[in-house]
């Protein structure tokens, strides 16, 4: 009986020991399995050491970093770069241009393009033919210069009386021109064309206002005859002396009046009175420095 209890105790102790060994075996960690990620990490180069922190306010010199994929001979250090940095370009006034504005500017001013000078105004010429021929009329003038630029109105005849005439560009002193008619009722057949004031019209033979005695002589090819100065300081042509201006083409005749320089002394004007005849080369006339103040083209 006692032996049975001993055998029973031995069996119980054996069972307890076996259970403890199995529990301890289960608590041991399993051996680590090989990992592909671990092998890859082992083959990567070691990370470069961290740069030491620089003091606040101190600029660190740019470090040259070698490219591991390039050979040492292929590396390019900053000291090898000699190219100079371009200067800063100032922004255009008013901000940046849009593409449309840039295209408009390029179209307006092309590089190397030569600016064309302004075209001079077409000169006004009076010829003894065409619209200014003897048989012209008010309607022909209106067709040539537009009706709005031709008025039929009264003008001063020079003796204080008024006559009716067709006036071109009556409100423009630079383009004004008077045309008097032999038949005022029908406004036809030119009797006289008058250029005066500040008009820039040019008569046959290149006659124009402001010419001097010497310039008139050159156009005429020789001296001509004229009277002395009247009370208004005006001398009047009397004869072209068979010069170039004596018989212009078209059958018309040319007459001019010259006004003495306003600064001329009275004694100088009295030396060339209106009741005497002079030539354009006379010193008494030239002393007054007269210039053309009126041109007449007559039929």
URQUIGI-V532953 format. One record per pair of residues at least 12 apart in sequence whose C-alpha atoms are under 6 Angstrom apart, sorted by the first residue. I is the first residue (numbers start at 1). GAP is how many residues later the second one is. Records with the same first field share a line. If there is no record, write none. Layout:
I=GAP  GAP
This chain:
124=77
125=76  77
126=77
127=77
128=122
129=121
134=55  56
135=54
136=53
137=50  51
138=49
149=19  20
150=17  18
151=15  16
152=13  14
153=12
165=14  15
166=13
173=25  26
174=24  25  26
175=24
176=23
177=18
178=15  16
179=13  14
180=12
191=107  108
192=105  106
193=103  104
194=102
195=99  100
196=98
209=83  84
210=81  82
211=80  81
212=79
220=23  24  25
221=22
223=57
224=16  17  55  56
225=13  14  53  54
226=12  51  52
227=47  49  50  51
228=44  45  46  48
229=44  45
230=44
233=26  27
234=24  25
235=22  23
236=21
237=19
252=46  47
253=44  45
254=42  43
255=40  41
256=38  39
257=35  36  37
258=32  33  34  35
259=31  32  34
260=28  29  30
261=27  28  29
264=24
272=12
